[in-house]
Structure formats: C-alpha cells, structure tokens
Amino acid sequence: MIMRYLLSILLGLTSIFSISGNEKDGVGFKEIKVINGIRIMIPLTEKFDQNRTYKHVQIWLSDKKVFEDTSETEYLFDDKDWPKVIKISNDEYLVYLKVFDAPDLNKLYKYEISSFSKTTLTEILPFFYDAPLPISGKIEYSGILSVVEAPCGNCDSCYYNPRLFYKITNRGFSLDSVITIMMNKKQWNGFYGYSQRTDIILPCK
C-alpha cells in the first residue's frame, strides 16, 4: 500500500516539478526554463559552470521579470532536481532555489511569485540532501538547518541538532511537525525544539 502511494505521489511530482532540458546561453545570461513559463536567468561574466555560485539571479514569469536579487546571496545550480516550481493557481507560483551558505549548510529559498503582486522571500528551508522517504504513509523530505558541531574533541557527544521533515501540500513544502517530533525523539530520546541547541549535549547517533 505504501509503495502504491509512493508511486502515485512521484507521478504527481513529475508534472509539478519537471525541469525542461531546453537550456541555452543568452547574451550575458544562462537561461533555465522551468514549467509554467517560469524562467531563471543567471547573469554571466564567463561560460556557465554548474559548480560555481551565482549572484543577482532573476525570475521571469512569461515575458515579465518579477524578481531580481540585488543582494550578495549566492545561488547554486549544481543539482538536476533544483530549482523546483509549484503552481498554486493560474497566476501564483512557488519557486525553490538552492542557496550556498558556507560555512553553514546550504539552504532552500522559497519565493512566492505572481503576475499581480511583488515577489517575496517567504521562507528559508534546509536543503534536502537525501532522497524523499515514505514515513507513516506520507512522502517526507528532510534536512538539517545548521552544521552539526561537537562540544569537545574526540568525544561521542553532540549538541542537539534536529532534522526537520517536510510534506508536500498545495502550498508547497510544509513542515510536518508530527513526523519531525517523532523522528527526533527516536534519534535524541526527546524533542527539544526545531533548531540547534548548544545548551543541550547528548550522545551522537
């Protein structure tokens, strides 16, 4: 039953998240065409290299530029599964972009875009390094927001650092608090919140 459910979810993801292979170098830009007329435009000063980071990324909806990041945020395009786009309505979309955040772990930036309102960064999620898994009958994505540190050298103790679990909803990736609490209780023998705690030292697992 779980495998049948997993297959149906994955088939749904294909239509929601599929990224076109039609990519080309424009004049000073690398263009990535995503579904539903969403284009990611990456400014170039030299030939595109997927192992580099890029700043001042733009998001286009059809022929309209709806967002340009003027900050020094560094974006990554080294993973074939990202960026992802979720269509909310005929005029509303969620765009998830991978962000370089060294010395911490990489993140996912969630942008809400539409043809009638200003694009905004609405959430920062952990990057999902691991493949999604079926847990309690649902497909769950997971990640850790902060670098795992050790309170001492050559010891088996760690600061509490929870793994966060996300389910897919019609509003994008949504934190699944029930699964997050359940899975972290298994790992840490208790749940102590949704962020790293340097005041709680526990055995590493």
C-alpha positions as CSV (number, residue, x, y, z in Angstrom):
1,M,0.0,0.0,0.0
2,I,2.8,2.4,0.9
3,M,4.7,1.7,-2.4
4,R,1.5,2.3,-4.4
5,Y,1.0,5.6,-2.5
6,L,4.7,6.5,-3.1
7,L,4.3,5.8,-6.8
8,S,1.2,8.0,-7.1
9,I,3.0,10.9,-5.4
10,L,6.1,10.6,-7.6
11,L,3.9,10.6,-10.7
12,G,2.3,13.7,-9.5
13,L,5.7,15.3,-8.8
14,T,6.8,14.7,-12.4
15,S,4.1,17.0,-13.7
16,I,4.6,19.6,-10.9
17,F,8.4,19.7,-10.7
18,S,9.7,18.7,-14.1
19,I,12.5,20.9,-15.4
20,S,12.9,21.4,-19.1
21,G,16.1,20.3,-20.7
22,N,15.9,23.3,-23.0
23,E,18.7,25.5,-21.6
24,K,20.7,27.9,-23.6
25,D,23.3,30.6,-23.1
26,G,21.8,34.1,-23.8
27,V,23.8,37.3,-24.1
28,G,25.3,37.6,-20.7
29,F,22.8,35.2,-19.2
30,K,22.2,31.5,-18.6
31,E,18.6,30.7,-19.0
32,I,16.9,27.8,-17.3
33,K,13.4,27.2,-18.4
34,V,11.2,25.6,-15.8
35,I,7.5,24.6,-16.1
36,N,4.6,27.0,-16.5
37,G,6.5,29.7,-18.2
38,I,8.9,30.3,-15.3
39,R,12.5,31.1,-16.3
40,I,15.5,31.5,-14.1
41,M,18.0,34.0,-15.6
42,I,21.6,33.8,-14.3
43,P,24.0,36.7,-15.1
44,L,27.2,35.5,-16.6
45,T,30.7,37.1,-16.9
46,E,32.1,33.9,-18.4
47,K,31.0,30.5,-19.6
48,F,28.4,28.9,-17.3
49,D,29.9,26.4,-14.8
50,Q,27.4,24.5,-12.7
51,N,30.0,24.1,-9.9
52,R,30.2,27.8,-9.3
53,T,27.9,30.1,-7.3
54,Y,26.0,33.0,-9.0
55,K,24.6,36.3,-7.7
56,H,21.8,38.6,-8.8
57,V,19.6,35.8,-10.1
58,Q,16.4,36.8,-11.8
59,I,13.0,35.1,-12.0
60,W,10.8,35.7,-15.1
61,L,7.1,34.8,-15.5
62,S,6.5,34.6,-19.2
63,D,8.0,37.8,-20.6
64,K,7.9,39.7,-17.4
65,K,10.8,40.0,-14.9
66,V,9.1,39.5,-11.5
67,F,12.2,39.3,-9.3
68,E,15.9,40.2,-9.2
69,D,18.1,39.5,-6.2
70,T,20.2,42.6,-5.7
71,S,21.9,41.2,-2.6
72,E,25.1,39.2,-2.3
73,T,23.2,35.9,-1.9
74,E,25.0,33.1,-3.8
75,Y,22.8,30.6,-5.7
76,L,23.8,27.1,-6.8
77,F,22.7,25.2,-9.9
78,D,24.7,22.0,-9.4
79,D,21.7,19.7,-8.8
80,K,19.5,18.4,-11.6
81,D,16.5,18.4,-9.2
82,W,16.6,22.1,-8.4
83,P,15.2,24.7,-8.9
84,K,11.7,23.4,-8.3
85,V,8.4,25.2,-9.1
86,I,4.9,24.6,-7.7
87,K,1.9,26.1,-9.3
88,I,-0.6,27.4,-6.8
89,S,-3.1,28.9,-9.2
90,N,-3.1,30.3,-12.8
91,D,-1.3,33.4,-11.6
92,E,0.6,32.2,-8.5
93,Y,3.8,30.0,-8.2
94,L,6.3,28.9,-5.6
95,V,9.9,28.8,-6.7
96,Y,12.6,27.0,-4.6
97,L,16.2,27.9,-5.3
98,K,19.3,26.3,-3.8
99,V,21.5,28.8,-1.9
100,F,25.2,28.5,-0.9
101,D,25.5,29.2,2.8
102,A,29.1,28.2,3.9
103,P,30.4,27.7,6.4
104,D,26.9,26.5,7.4
105,L,24.8,24.0,5.4
106,N,23.2,25.1,2.1
107,K,19.6,26.3,2.2
108,L,16.5,26.4,0.1
109,Y,14.9,29.8,-0.5
110,K,11.2,29.9,-1.2
111,Y,9.9,32.7,-3.3
112,E,6.2,33.4,-3.9
113,I,5.6,35.0,-7.3
114,S,2.6,36.1,-9.2
115,S,1.6,38.4,-12.1
116,F,-0.2,40.8,-9.8
117,S,2.0,41.2,-6.6
118,K,5.6,41.8,-5.6
119,T,7.8,38.7,-5.4
120,T,8.9,38.0,-1.8
121,L,11.2,35.6,0.0
122,T,8.7,33.9,2.4
123,E,10.7,31.0,3.9
124,I,14.2,29.6,4.3
125,L,14.3,25.8,4.5
126,P,17.1,23.3,4.9
127,F,18.4,21.8,1.7
128,F,17.1,18.3,1.1
129,Y,20.3,16.3,0.5
130,D,18.6,13.0,1.0
131,A,16.0,11.4,-1.2
132,P,12.4,11.6,0.0
133,L,11.1,8.7,2.0
134,P,7.7,7.2,2.8
135,I,7.0,7.7,6.6
136,S,3.7,6.8,8.1
137,G,2.1,6.7,4.7
138,K,3.4,10.1,3.5
139,I,6.3,11.2,1.4
140,E,8.7,13.2,3.6
141,Y,11.7,15.4,2.6
142,S,14.2,16.2,5.3
143,G,17.2,18.3,6.1
144,I,19.2,20.0,8.8
145,L,19.5,23.8,9.1
146,S,22.8,24.1,10.9
147,V,26.2,22.4,10.9
148,V,26.5,19.7,13.4
149,E,29.1,20.6,16.0
150,A,30.8,18.7,18.7
151,P,31.1,20.2,22.2
152,C,34.5,18.6,22.6
153,G,37.3,17.0,20.5
154,N,37.4,13.2,20.1
155,C,34.2,12.6,22.0
156,D,30.9,10.9,21.2
157,S,28.7,13.9,22.4
158,C,26.8,16.3,20.1
159,Y,24.8,19.5,20.5
160,Y,21.1,18.8,19.9
161,N,20.5,19.4,16.2
162,P,17.1,18.3,14.9
163,R,16.4,17.0,11.4
164,L,13.3,18.8,10.0
165,F,10.7,16.9,7.9
166,Y,8.5,18.4,5.2
167,K,5.5,17.1,3.5
168,I,4.1,18.3,0.1
169,T,0.9,20.3,0.2
170,N,-0.9,22.5,-2.3
171,R,1.1,25.4,-0.7
172,G,4.4,23.8,-1.3
173,F,6.8,22.1,1.2
174,S,5.2,22.4,4.7
175,L,6.9,21.5,7.9
176,D,5.5,18.2,9.3
177,S,5.7,18.8,13.0
178,V,4.2,15.4,13.9
179,I,6.9,13.5,11.9
180,T,9.6,15.9,12.9
181,I,8.9,15.4,16.6
182,M,8.5,11.6,16.2
183,M,11.8,11.1,14.3
184,N,13.8,13.4,16.6
185,K,12.6,11.6,19.6
186,K,13.9,8.4,18.1
187,Q,17.3,10.0,17.4
188,W,17.7,12.1,20.5
189,N,15.5,10.3,23.0
190,G,13.4,13.5,23.3
191,F,12.3,16.6,21.3
192,Y,13.9,19.9,22.3
193,G,12.7,22.2,19.6
194,Y,13.1,22.9,15.9
195,S,16.6,24.5,16.0
196,Q,20.1,23.6,17.2
197,R,20.6,23.9,20.9
198,T,24.2,24.5,22.3
199,D,22.8,24.2,25.8
200,I,21.8,20.6,25.3
201,I,24.6,18.0,24.9
202,L,23.5,14.4,24.0
203,P,25.2,11.2,22.8
204,C,25.8,11.3,19.0
205,K,23.8,8.9,16.9
